[in-house]
């Protein structure tokens, strides 16, 4: 693959100065996150499937705060790192980002609003391509208000409340999850009453969702969650002028004090 050899070279160079570089590794018939510490390991370096590496980086950095680490990050990964740093979930001062641009085929799966990193790194492996349109969002916006309501009723009725969307989201790091509070989400009911479960989670993504699509990829009921969260990101940009993950300086809207704590 055109990106593999340049990526191996970039990781090998970074390992000369860092304690390790977090990326994907092929092993035992699958692909999983791996902290590469030696150049000899790089034969197992993998590019796909996409994985929310920032969350894994957070765990490693908390266990070893003195370490200097690298991470291979796609566009969504970089945006995720920026939002996590703003909430003191990671320390960017001790992190080096090796950028990886998505191919058109990869970006279409999400579909990605910005399929390459550009803020935390000056090195991007691969060709930087244009954003991918979300056809489901376009179709949804063509519906009337009544049709939109019926659409979400049908979709949310498929929910089995597995918490896959929450567990897969790199931006879900509250110490106590509201979705497990009986005041808001009644236990023992499947599907959860419309629309509390999904709207509670949607509100918790305001100013944090980076469009990585992990929520939808993890959903066994195939609920089009990226449609919902794309619309929320657009509302946040229109109302507050805030683009998620696009600036280290811009203050997130609707940020609670507890979210800024470690």
DRENPA-3360 file (N, C-alpha, C; in nm, 2 decimals, always signed):
BEGIN
1 = XXXXXXXX = +0.08/-0.12/+0.00/+0.00/+0.00/+0.00/+0.09/+0.12/+0.00 ~ +0.04/+0.23/-0.07/+0.12/+0.35/-0.08/+0.16/+0.42/+0.05 ~ +0.07/+0.41/+0.15/+0.09/+0.48/+0.27/+0.17/+0.40/+0.37 ~ +0.18/+0.26/+0.35/+0.24/+0.18/+0.46/+0.39/+0.21/+0.48 ~ +0.47/+0.21/+0.37/+0.61/+0.23/+0.38/+0.65/+0.37/+0.44 ~ +0.59/+0.48/+0.39/+0.61/+0.61/+0.45/+0.57/+0.61/+0.60 ~ +0.46/+0.54/+0.63/+0.42/+0.54/+0.77/+0.52/+0.47/+0.86 ~ +0.57/+0.35/+0.81/+0.67/+0.28/+0.89/+0.79/+0.36/+0.91;
9 = XXXXXXXX = +0.83/+0.43/+0.81/+0.95/+0.51/+0.82/+0.93/+0.63/+0.92 ~ +0.81/+0.69/+0.92/+0.78/+0.80/+1.01/+0.78/+0.75/+1.16 ~ +0.72/+0.63/+1.18/+0.71/+0.57/+1.31/+0.85/+0.53/+1.36 ~ +0.93/+0.47/+1.27/+1.07/+0.43/+1.31/+1.15/+0.56/+1.35 ~ +1.14/+0.67/+1.28/+1.21/+0.79/+1.31/+1.16/+0.84/+1.45 ~ +1.03/+0.84/+1.47/+0.98/+0.89/+1.60/+1.03/+0.80/+1.72 ~ +1.04/+0.67/+1.70/+1.08/+0.59/+1.81/+1.23/+0.62/+1.85 ~ +1.30/+0.69/+1.78/+1.44/+0.72/+1.82/+1.44/+0.83/+1.93;
17 = XXXXXXXX = +1.32/+0.90/+1.94/+1.31/+1.00/+2.04/+1.20/+0.98/+2.15 ~ +1.11/+0.89/+2.12/+0.99/+0.87/+2.20/+1.00/+0.73/+2.27 ~ +0.92/+0.72/+2.38/+0.91/+0.59/+2.45/+0.83/+0.49/+2.38 ~ +0.74/+0.54/+2.29/+0.65/+0.45/+2.21/+0.56/+0.52/+2.12 ~ +0.51/+0.45/+2.02/+0.41/+0.51/+1.93/+0.29/+0.42/+1.92 ~ +0.18/+0.48/+1.95/+0.05/+0.40/+1.95/-0.01/+0.40/+1.81 ~ -0.03/+0.28/+1.76/-0.09/+0.26/+1.62/-0.16/+0.13/+1.62 ~ -0.20/+0.08/+1.50/-0.27/-0.04/+1.49/-0.17/-0.15/+1.45;
25 = XXXXXXXX = -0.19/-0.27/+1.50/-0.10/-0.39/+1.47/-0.18/-0.51/+1.43 ~ -0.14/-0.58/+1.33/-0.20/-0.70/+1.28/-0.14/-0.81/+1.37 ~ -0.23/-0.90/+1.43/-0.18/-1.01/+1.51/-0.29/-1.11/+1.53 ~ -0.26/-1.23/+1.53/-0.36/-1.34/+1.56/-0.49/-1.33/+1.48 ~ -0.47/-1.29/+1.35/-0.59/-1.29/+1.26/-0.67/-1.17/+1.28 ~ -0.63/-1.07/+1.35/-0.71/-0.95/+1.37/-0.62/-0.82/+1.38 ~ -0.68/-0.71/+1.41/-0.61/-0.58/+1.42/-0.65/-0.52/+1.56 ~ -0.55/-0.47/+1.63/-0.58/-0.41/+1.76/-0.48/-0.30/+1.79;
33 = XXXXXXXX = -0.51/-0.21/+1.88/-0.41/-0.10/+1.92/-0.29/-0.17/+1.98 ~ -0.17/-0.10/+1.95/-0.05/-0.16/+2.00/+0.05/-0.04/+2.02 ~ +0.12/-0.04/+2.13/+0.22/+0.06/+2.16/+0.36/+0.00/+2.10 ~ +0.40/+0.05/+1.99/+0.52/+0.01/+1.93/+0.64/+0.08/+2.00 ~ +0.73/+0.00/+2.05/+0.85/+0.05/+2.12/+0.98/+0.02/+2.05 ~ +0.98/-0.07/+1.96/+1.10/-0.11/+1.89/+1.07/-0.11/+1.74 ~ +1.17/-0.08/+1.66/+1.15/-0.07/+1.51/+1.13/-0.21/+1.46 ~ +1.18/-0.32/+1.53/+1.16/-0.46/+1.48/+1.01/-0.50/+1.48;
41 = XXXXXXXX = +0.93/-0.43/+1.55/+0.78/-0.46/+1.56/+0.70/-0.41/+1.44 ~ +0.76/-0.32/+1.36/+0.68/-0.25/+1.26/+0.64/-0.33/+1.15 ~ +0.68/-0.45/+1.13/+0.63/-0.54/+1.03/+0.48/-0.57/+1.05 ~ +0.44/-0.56/+1.18/+0.30/-0.58/+1.21/+0.21/-0.46/+1.20 ~ +0.27/-0.34/+1.16/+0.19/-0.22/+1.16/+0.07/-0.23/+1.06 ~ -0.04/-0.18/+1.10/-0.17/-0.19/+1.02/-0.23/-0.06/+1.00 ~ -0.31/-0.04/+0.89/-0.38/+0.09/+0.87/-0.53/+0.08/+0.89 ~ -0.58/-0.04/+0.88/-0.73/-0.05/+0.88/-0.77/-0.18/+0.95;
49 = XXXXXXXX = -0.88/-0.19/+1.02/-0.99/-0.09/+1.02/-0.96/+0.02/+1.12 ~ -1.03/+0.13/+1.10/-1.01/+0.25/+1.18/-1.05/+0.21/+1.33 ~ -0.98/+0.28/+1.42/-1.00/+0.25/+1.56/-0.98/+0.38/+1.64 ~ -1.06/+0.40/+1.75/-1.05/+0.52/+1.83/-0.93/+0.52/+1.92 ~ -0.81/+0.54/+1.86/-0.68/+0.53/+1.94/-0.67/+0.64/+2.05 ~ -0.73/+0.76/+2.03/-0.71/+0.86/+2.14/-0.75/+0.81/+2.28 ~ -0.86/+0.73/+2.29/-0.90/+0.67/+2.41/-0.80/+0.58/+2.47 ~ -0.73/+0.50/+2.39/-0.63/+0.41/+2.44/-0.51/+0.49/+2.48;
57 = XXXXXXXX = -0.47/+0.60/+2.41/-0.37/+0.69/+2.45/-0.39/+0.75/+2.58 ~ -0.51/+0.78/+2.61/-0.55/+0.84/+2.74/-0.52/+0.74/+2.85 ~ -0.55/+0.62/+2.83/-0.53/+0.52/+2.94/-0.38/+0.50/+2.96 ~ -0.30/+0.49/+2.85/-0.15/+0.48/+2.87/-0.09/+0.60/+2.94 ~ -0.13/+0.72/+2.89/-0.08/+0.84/+2.95/-0.11/+0.85/+3.10 ~ -0.23/+0.81/+3.14/-0.26/+0.82/+3.28/-0.18/+0.73/+3.36 ~ -0.15/+0.61/+3.31/-0.07/+0.51/+3.38/+0.07/+0.55/+3.38 ~ +0.12/+0.62/+3.28/+0.26/+0.66/+3.27/+0.27/+0.81/+3.23;
65 = XXXXXXXX = +0.23/+0.90/+3.32/+0.23/+1.04/+3.28/+0.36/+1.10/+3.24 ~ +0.47/+1.03/+3.28/+0.61/+1.09/+3.25/+0.65/+1.05/+3.11 ~ +0.58/+0.96/+3.04/+0.63/+0.91/+2.92/+0.61/+1.01/+2.80 ~ +0.69/+1.00/+2.70/+0.67/+1.08/+2.58/+0.62/+0.98/+2.47 ~ +0.51/+1.00/+2.42/+0.44/+0.91/+2.33/+0.41/+0.97/+2.20 ~ +0.40/+0.88/+2.10/+0.35/+0.92/+1.97/+0.22/+0.85/+1.94 ~ +0.14/+0.90/+1.84/+0.02/+0.84/+1.80/+0.00/+0.86/+1.65 ~ -0.04/+0.76/+1.58/-0.08/+0.77/+1.44/-0.23/+0.81/+1.44;
73 = XXXXXXXX = -0.26/+0.93/+1.39/-0.39/+0.98/+1.40/-0.45/+1.02/+1.27 ~ -0.57/+0.98/+1.24/-0.64/+1.03/+1.12/-0.71/+1.16/+1.16 ~ -0.78/+1.22/+1.07/-0.85/+1.35/+1.09/-0.94/+1.35/+1.21 ~ -1.02/+1.24/+1.23/-1.11/+1.24/+1.34/-1.03/+1.21/+1.47 ~ -0.92/+1.14/+1.46/-0.84/+1.11/+1.58/-0.77/+1.24/+1.63 ~ -0.73/+1.32/+1.53/-0.67/+1.45/+1.57/-0.77/+1.54/+1.64 ~ -0.89/+1.55/+1.58/-1.00/+1.63/+1.64/-1.03/+1.58/+1.78 ~ -1.03/+1.45/+1.80/-1.06/+1.39/+1.93/-0.96/+1.43/+2.03;
81 = XXXXXXXX = -0.83/+1.42/+1.99/-0.72/+1.46/+2.08/-0.74/+1.61/+2.12 ~ -0.77/+1.69/+2.03/-0.79/+1.84/+2.06/-0.90/+1.85/+2.17 ~ -1.02/+1.79/+2.15/-1.13/+1.81/+2.24/-1.10/+1.74/+2.38 ~ -1.02/+1.63/+2.38/-0.99/+1.57/+2.50/-0.89/+1.65/+2.58 ~ -0.79/+1.72/+2.51/-0.69/+1.80/+2.57/-0.76/+1.92/+2.64 ~ -0.86/+1.98/+2.57/-0.93/+2.09/+2.63/-1.00/+2.06/+2.76 ~ -1.03/+1.93/+2.78/-1.10/+1.89/+2.90/-1.00/+1.81/+2.99 ~ -0.88/+1.84/+2.97/-0.77/+1.78/+3.06/-0.78/+1.63/+3.07;
89 = XXXXXXXX = -0.81/+1.56/+2.96/-0.81/+1.42/+2.95/-0.68/+1.36/+2.91 ~ -0.60/+1.44/+2.83/-0.47/+1.41/+2.79/-0.38/+1.53/+2.79 ~ -0.25/+1.50/+2.79/-0.15/+1.61/+2.79/-0.08/+1.61/+2.66 ~ -0.12/+1.71/+2.57/-0.06/+1.72/+2.44/+0.09/+1.76/+2.44 ~ +0.14/+1.81/+2.55/+0.28/+1.85/+2.56/+0.37/+1.73/+2.55 ~ +0.32/+1.61/+2.58/+0.40/+1.49/+2.58/+0.36/+1.40/+2.47 ~ +0.29/+1.45/+2.37/+0.24/+1.37/+2.26/+0.29/+1.42/+2.13 ~ +0.33/+1.33/+2.04/+0.37/+1.37/+1.90/+0.27/+1.30/+1.81;
97 = XXXXXXXX = +0.21/+1.37/+1.72/+0.11/+1.32/+1.63/+0.17/+1.29/+1.49 ~ +0.15/+1.17/+1.45/+0.19/+1.13/+1.31/+0.06/+1.12/+1.23 ~ +0.04/+1.21/+1.14/-0.08/+1.22/+1.07/-0.10/+1.11/+0.96 ~ -0.22/+1.06/+0.95/-0.26/+0.97/+0.84/-0.38/+1.01/+0.77 ~ -0.38/+1.04/+0.64/-0.49/+1.08/+0.57/-0.57/+0.96/+0.52 ~ -0.70/+0.97/+0.53/-0.79/+0.86/+0.48/-0.80/+0.86/+0.33 ~ -0.81/+0.74/+0.27/-0.84/+0.74/+0.13/-0.99/+0.77/+0.11 ~ -1.03/+0.80/-0.01/-1.16/+0.83/-0.04/-1.26/+0.72/+0.00;
105 = XXXXXXXX = -1.22/+0.59/-0.02/-1.30/+0.48/+0.02/-1.32/+0.48/+0.17 ~ -1.21/+0.50/+0.24/-1.22/+0.50/+0.39/-1.30/+0.62/+0.44 ~ -1.29/+0.73/+0.38/-1.36/+0.85/+0.43/-1.51/+0.84/+0.40 ~ -1.54/+0.77/+0.30/-1.69/+0.75/+0.26/-1.76/+0.67/+0.37 ~ -1.69/+0.58/+0.44/-1.76/+0.49/+0.53/-1.82/+0.58/+0.65 ~ -1.75/+0.69/+0.69/-1.80/+0.76/+0.80/-1.93/+0.84/+0.78 ~ -1.95/+0.92/+0.68/-1.85/+0.99/+0.59/-1.79/+1.10/+0.67 ~ -1.66/+1.13/+0.63/-1.58/+1.22/+0.71/-1.59/+1.37/+0.67;
113 = XXXXXXXX = -1.61/+1.46/+0.76/-1.61/+1.60/+0.73/-1.48/+1.66/+0.70 ~ -1.37/+1.60/+0.75/-1.23/+1.64/+0.72/-1.14/+1.52/+0.74 ~ -1.12/+1.44/+0.63/-1.05/+1.31/+0.64/-0.90/+1.32/+0.64 ~ -0.84/+1.42/+0.71/-0.70/+1.42/+0.73/-0.67/+1.52/+0.85 ~ -0.56/+1.50/+0.92/-0.52/+1.59/+1.03/-0.44/+1.71/+0.97 ~ -0.44/+1.82/+1.04/-0.37/+1.93/+0.99/-0.32/+2.03/+1.10 ~ -0.36/+2.01/+1.23/-0.34/+2.11/+1.33/-0.23/+2.06/+1.43 ~ -0.23/+1.94/+1.47/-0.13/+1.89/+1.57/+0.00/+1.83/+1.50;
121 = XXXXXXXX = +0.00/+1.82/+1.37/+0.11/+1.76/+1.30/+0.15/+1.84/+1.18 ~ +0.28/+1.83/+1.14/+0.32/+1.89/+1.01/+0.36/+1.77/+0.92 ~ +0.33/+1.65/+0.96/+0.35/+1.53/+0.88/+0.22/+1.45/+0.85 ~ +0.18/+1.45/+0.73/+0.06/+1.37/+0.70/+0.09/+1.27/+0.59 ~ +0.08/+1.14/+0.62/+0.10/+1.03/+0.53/-0.03/+1.01/+0.45 ~ -0.01/+1.02/+0.31/-0.13/+1.00/+0.23/-0.17/+1.13/+0.16 ~ -0.27/+1.12/+0.08/-0.32/+1.23/+0.00/-0.44/+1.29/+0.07 ~ -0.43/+1.43/+0.09/-0.54/+1.50/+0.16/-0.66/+1.52/+0.06;
129 = XXXXXXXX = -0.77/+1.47/+0.09/-0.89/+1.48/+0.00/-1.00/+1.57/+0.06 ~ -1.09/+1.59/-0.03/-1.20/+1.68/+0.01/-1.30/+1.61/+0.11 ~ -1.38/+1.68/+0.19/-1.48/+1.62/+0.28/-1.58/+1.54/+0.20 ~ -1.63/+1.44/+0.27/-1.73/+1.35/+0.21/-1.87/+1.39/+0.25 ~ -1.96/+1.41/+0.15/-2.10/+1.44/+0.19/-2.17/+1.33/+0.26 ~ -2.26/+1.36/+0.35/-2.34/+1.26/+0.42/-2.48/+1.26/+0.35 ~ -2.50/+1.16/+0.27/-2.62/+1.15/+0.19/-2.74/+1.13/+0.28 ~ -2.73/+1.06/+0.39/-2.84/+1.04/+0.48/-2.88/+1.17/+0.54;
137 = XXXXXXXX = -2.79/+1.25/+0.58/-2.82/+1.39/+0.63/-2.90/+1.47/+0.53 ~ -2.85/+1.47/+0.41/-2.92/+1.54/+0.30/-3.06/+1.49/+0.28 ~ -3.08/+1.36/+0.28/-3.21/+1.30/+0.27/-3.30/+1.34/+0.39 ~ -3.24/+1.34/+0.51/-3.32/+1.38/+0.63/-3.37/+1.52/+0.62 ~ -3.28/+1.61/+0.58/-3.32/+1.75/+0.58/-3.43/+1.78/+0.48 ~ -3.44/+1.69/+0.38/-3.55/+1.71/+0.28/-3.69/+1.67/+0.34 ~ -3.69/+1.61/+0.46/-3.82/+1.56/+0.52/-3.89/+1.68/+0.59 ~ -4.02/+1.66/+0.61/-4.09/+1.76/+0.69/-4.07/+1.73/+0.84;
145 = XXXXXXXX = -4.11/+1.82/+0.93/-4.09/+1.80/+1.07/-4.16/+1.67/+1.12 ~ -4.28/+1.64/+1.06/-4.35/+1.52/+1.10/-4.28/+1.40/+1.06 ~ -4.22/+1.40/+0.94/-4.15/+1.29/+0.88/-4.02/+1.27/+0.96 ~ -3.96/+1.37/+1.00/-3.83/+1.36/+1.08/-3.86/+1.29/+1.22 ~ -3.97/+1.33/+1.28/-4.01/+1.27/+1.41/-4.03/+1.12/+1.39 ~ -4.11/+1.09/+1.29/-4.14/+0.95/+1.26/-4.01/+0.87/+1.23 ~ -3.92/+0.93/+1.16/-3.79/+0.87/+1.13/-3.72/+0.83/+1.25 ~ -3.71/+0.92/+1.35/-3.63/+0.89/+1.47/-3.71/+0.79/+1.56;
153 = XXXXXXXX = -3.84/+0.80/+1.56/-3.92/+0.70/+1.63/-3.89/+0.56/+1.58 ~ -3.88/+0.54/+1.45/-3.85/+0.41/+1.39/-3.71/+0.37/+1.43 ~ -3.62/+0.46/+1.42/-3.48/+0.42/+1.44/-3.46/+0.39/+1.59 ~ -3.51/+0.47/+1.68/-3.48/+0.45/+1.82/-3.56/+0.33/+1.87 ~ -3.66/+0.29/+1.80/-3.74/+0.17/+1.85/-3.65/+0.04/+1.83 ~ -3.54/+0.05/+1.75/-3.46/-0.06/+1.73/-3.35/-0.08/+1.84 ~ -3.34/+0.02/+1.93/-3.23/+0.03/+2.03/-3.25/-0.08/+2.13 ~ -3.14/-0.16/+2.16/-3.14/-0.26/+2.26/-3.07/-0.22/+2.39;
161 = XXXXXXXX = -3.04/-0.09/+2.39/-2.97/-0.03/+2.51/-2.85/-0.11/+2.55 ~ -2.76/-0.13/+2.45/-2.64/-0.21/+2.48/-2.52/-0.12/+2.53 ~ -2.54/+0.01/+2.51/-2.44/+0.11/+2.55/-2.32/+0.11/+2.46 ~ -2.33/+0.04/+2.34/-2.22/+0.03/+2.25/-2.18/+0.17/+2.20 ~ -2.28/+0.26/+2.18/-2.25/+0.39/+2.13/-2.17/+0.47/+2.23 ~ -2.21/+0.46/+2.36/-2.13/+0.53/+2.46/-1.99/+0.47/+2.48 ~ -1.99/+0.34/+2.48/-1.86/+0.27/+2.51/-1.76/+0.30/+2.40 ~ -1.80/+0.31/+2.28/-1.71/+0.33/+2.17/-1.67/+0.47/+2.15;
169 = XXXXXXXX = -1.74/+0.56/+2.21/-1.71/+0.71/+2.19/-1.59/+0.75/+2.26 ~ -1.49/+0.81/+2.19/-1.37/+0.86/+2.26/-1.40/+0.98/+2.34 ~ -1.51/+1.05/+2.32/-1.54/+1.17/+2.40/-1.63/+1.14/+2.52 ~ -1.66/+1.02/+2.55/-1.74/+0.98/+2.66/-1.65/+0.95/+2.78 ~ -1.63/+1.04/+2.87/-1.54/+1.02/+2.98/-1.59/+1.08/+3.11 ~ -1.72/+1.10/+3.12/-1.77/+1.15/+3.25/-1.75/+1.04/+3.36 ~ -1.71/+1.08/+3.48/-1.69/+0.98/+3.59/-1.81/+0.90/+3.62 ~ -1.93/+0.96/+3.61/-2.06/+0.90/+3.63/-2.15/+0.92/+3.51;
177 = XXXXXXXX = -2.20/+0.82/+3.45/-2.28/+0.83/+3.33/-2.42/+0.86/+3.35 ~ -2.48/+0.96/+3.30/-2.62/+0.99/+3.32/-2.71/+0.89/+3.26 ~ -2.66/+0.81/+3.16/-2.74/+0.71/+3.10/-2.76/+0.59/+3.19 ~ -2.69/+0.59/+3.30/-2.71/+0.48/+3.40/-2.79/+0.53/+3.53 ~ -2.84/+0.65/+3.52/-2.91/+0.72/+3.63/-3.06/+0.69/+3.60 ~ -3.13/+0.62/+3.69/-3.27/+0.59/+3.67/-3.36/+0.71/+3.66 ~ -3.31/+0.83/+3.71/-3.39/+0.95/+3.70/-3.42/+0.98/+3.55 ~ -3.32/+0.95/+3.47/-3.32/+0.99/+3.33/-3.35/+0.87/+3.24;
185 = XXXXXXXX = -3.30/+0.75/+3.27/-3.32/+0.63/+3.19/-3.37/+0.52/+3.28 ~ -3.49/+0.48/+3.25/-3.55/+0.37/+3.33/-3.48/+0.24/+3.30 ~ -3.44/+0.16/+3.40/-3.38/+0.03/+3.38/-3.48/-0.07/+3.35 ~ -3.43/-0.18/+3.28/-3.52/-0.29/+3.25/-3.61/-0.27/+3.13 ~ -3.60/-0.17/+3.06/-3.69/-0.14/+2.94/-3.61/-0.14/+2.82 ~ -3.66/-0.22/+2.72/-3.60/-0.22/+2.59/-3.71/-0.23/+2.48 ~ -3.71/-0.13/+2.39/-3.62/-0.02/+2.38/-3.65/+0.08/+2.49 ~ -3.55/+0.17/+2.52/-3.58/+0.27/+2.62/-3.69/+0.37/+2.57;
193 = XXXXXXXX = -3.76/+0.43/+2.66/-3.87/+0.52/+2.62/-3.82/+0.63/+2.53 ~ -3.90/+0.65/+2.43/-3.86/+0.76/+2.33/-3.89/+0.89/+2.39 ~ -3.80/+0.99/+2.38/-3.67/+0.98/+2.31/-3.55/+0.99/+2.42 ~ -3.58/+0.97/+2.54/-3.49/+1.01/+2.65/-3.35/+0.96/+2.64 ~ -3.33/+0.83/+2.61/-3.19/+0.77/+2.61/-3.11/+0.84/+2.51 ~ -3.15/+0.85/+2.39/-3.07/+0.90/+2.28/-3.06/+1.05/+2.28 ~ -3.16/+1.12/+2.34/-3.14/+1.27/+2.34/-3.05/+1.31/+2.46 ~ -3.05/+1.23/+2.57/-2.96/+1.25/+2.68/-2.81/+1.24/+2.63;
201 = XXXXXXXX = -2.79/+1.13/+2.56/-2.65/+1.11/+2.50/-2.62/+1.22/+2.40 ~ -2.72/+1.25/+2.31/-2.69/+1.36/+2.21/-2.65/+1.49/+2.28 ~ -2.72/+1.53/+2.39/-2.68/+1.65/+2.45/-2.54/+1.64/+2.51 ~ -2.50/+1.52/+2.55/-2.36/+1.51/+2.61/-2.25/+1.52/+2.50 ~ -2.29/+1.51/+2.37/-2.20/+1.52/+2.27/-2.18/+1.67/+2.21 ~ -2.26/+1.76/+2.26/-2.26/+1.90/+2.22/-2.12/+1.96/+2.24 ~ -2.06/+2.00/+2.13/-1.92/+2.06/+2.14/-1.81/+1.96/+2.16 ~ -1.85/+1.83/+2.15/-1.74/+1.72/+2.17/-1.74/+1.63/+2.05;
209 = XXXXXXXX = -1.85/+1.60/+1.99/-1.85/+1.50/+1.88/-1.76/+1.55/+1.77 ~ -1.67/+1.46/+1.72/-1.57/+1.49/+1.62/-1.60/+1.42/+1.49 ~ -1.72/+1.35/+1.48/-1.76/+1.29/+1.36/-1.67/+1.16/+1.32 ~ -1.63/+1.09/+1.42/-1.55/+0.97/+1.40/-1.63/+0.85/+1.35 ~ -1.76/+0.86/+1.39/-1.85/+0.75/+1.34/-1.85/+0.62/+1.42 ~ -1.77/+0.62/+1.53/-1.75/+0.50/+1.61/-1.89/+0.45/+1.67 ~ -1.97/+0.55/+1.71/-2.10/+0.51/+1.77/-2.18/+0.43/+1.67 ~ -2.19/+0.48/+1.55/-2.27/+0.41/+1.45/-2.21/+0.27/+1.41;
217 = XXXXXXXX = -2.08/+0.27/+1.40/-2.01/+0.15/+1.37/-2.03/+0.04/+1.47 ~ -2.04/+0.08/+1.60/-2.06/-0.01/+1.71/-2.20/-0.06/+1.73 ~ -2.30/+0.01/+1.67/-2.44/-0.01/+1.70/-2.49/-0.14/+1.63 ~ -2.53/-0.24/+1.70/-2.58/-0.37/+1.64/-2.71/-0.35/+1.57 ~ -2.79/-0.24/+1.61/-2.92/-0.22/+1.55/-2.91/-0.13/+1.42 ~ -2.79/-0.09/+1.39/-2.76/+0.00/+1.27/-2.85/+0.13/+1.27 ~ -2.85/+0.19/+1.39/-2.92/+0.32/+1.40/-2.83/+0.42/+1.34 ~ -2.87/+0.51/+1.25/-2.79/+0.61/+1.18/-2.75/+0.72/+1.28;
225 = XXXXXXXX = -2.67/+0.69/+1.38/-2.63/+0.79/+1.48/-2.55/+0.91/+1.42 ~ -2.47/+0.88/+1.32/-2.39/+0.99/+1.26/-2.48/+1.10/+1.20 ~ -2.60/+1.06/+1.16/-2.69/+1.16/+1.11/-2.73/+1.26/+1.22 ~ -2.76/+1.20/+1.33/-2.81/+1.28/+1.45/-2.69/+1.37/+1.49 ~ -2.57/+1.32/+1.51/-2.46/+1.40/+1.56/-2.40/+1.50/+1.46 ~ -2.42/+1.46/+1.33/-2.38/+1.56/+1.23/-2.47/+1.69/+1.24 ~ -2.59/+1.66/+1.26/-2.69/+1.78/+1.27/-2.66/+1.86/+1.39 ~ -2.62/+1.79/+1.50/-2.59/+1.86/+1.63/-2.46/+1.95/+1.60;
233 = XXXXXXXX = -2.36/+1.89/+1.54/-2.24/+1.97/+1.51/-2.27/+2.09/+1.43 ~ -2.36/+2.08/+1.33/-2.39/+2.19/+1.25/-2.46/+2.30/+1.33 ~ -2.55/+2.26/+1.42/-2.62/+2.35/+1.51/-2.52/+2.43/+1.60 ~ -2.43/+2.35/+1.65/-2.33/+2.41/+1.74/-2.25/+2.52/+1.66 ~ -2.21/+2.49/+1.54/-2.14/+2.58/+1.46/-2.22/+2.71/+1.43 ~ -2.35/+2.68/+1.40/-2.43/+2.80/+1.36/-2.46/+2.89/+1.48 ~ -2.49/+2.82/+1.60/-2.53/+2.90/+1.72/-2.41/+2.96/+1.79 ~ -2.30/+2.89/+1.79/-2.19/+2.94/+1.87/-2.06/+2.97/+1.79;
241 = XXXXXXXX = -2.07/+2.94/+1.66/-1.95/+2.96/+1.58/-1.83/+2.86/+1.62 ~ -1.87/+2.75/+1.68/-1.77/+2.66/+1.72/-1.76/+2.53/+1.63 ~ -1.64/+2.50/+1.58/-1.62/+2.38/+1.50/-1.54/+2.29/+1.59 ~ -1.60/+2.17/+1.61/-1.54/+2.07/+1.70/-1.40/+2.02/+1.65 ~ -1.30/+2.03/+1.74/-1.17/+1.98/+1.71/-1.09/+2.06/+1.60 ~ -1.13/+2.18/+1.57/-1.06/+2.26/+1.47/-0.98/+2.37/+1.52 ~ -0.97/+2.38/+1.66/-0.88/+2.48/+1.72/-0.85/+2.45/+1.86 ~ -0.72/+2.47/+1.89/-0.68/+2.44/+2.03/-0.72/+2.56/+2.12;
249 = XXXXXXXX = -0.74/+2.68/+2.07/-0.77/+2.79/+2.15/-0.92/+2.82/+2.18 ~ -1.00/+2.78/+2.08/-1.15/+2.81/+2.10/-1.20/+2.73/+2.22 ~ -1.28/+2.80/+2.30/-1.34/+2.74/+2.42/-1.47/+2.66/+2.38 ~ -1.48/+2.54/+2.42/-1.60/+2.46/+2.39/-1.73/+2.53/+2.45 ~ -1.84/+2.53/+2.38/-1.96/+2.58/+2.43/-2.02/+2.48/+2.53 ~ -2.10/+2.53/+2.62/-2.18/+2.44/+2.71/-2.09/+2.34/+2.79 ~ -1.97/+2.38/+2.82/-1.88/+2.30/+2.90/-1.90/+2.31/+3.04 ~ -1.92/+2.19/+3.11/-1.94/+2.19/+3.25/-1.81/+2.19/+3.32;
257 = XXXXXX = -1.80/+2.25/+3.44/-1.67/+2.25/+3.52/-1.62/+2.11/+3.54 ~ -1.70/+2.01/+3.57/-1.66/+1.87/+3.59/-1.59/+1.81/+3.47 ~ -1.63/+1.86/+3.35/-1.57/+1.80/+3.23/-1.42/+1.85/+3.21 ~ -1.39/+1.96/+3.28/-1.26/+2.02/+3.26/-1.16/+1.96/+3.36 ~ -1.21/+1.87/+3.45/-1.13/+1.82/+3.55/-1.06/+1.69/+3.51 ~ -0.95/+1.65/+3.57/-0.89/+1.52/+3.53/-0.96/+1.41/+3.61;
% end
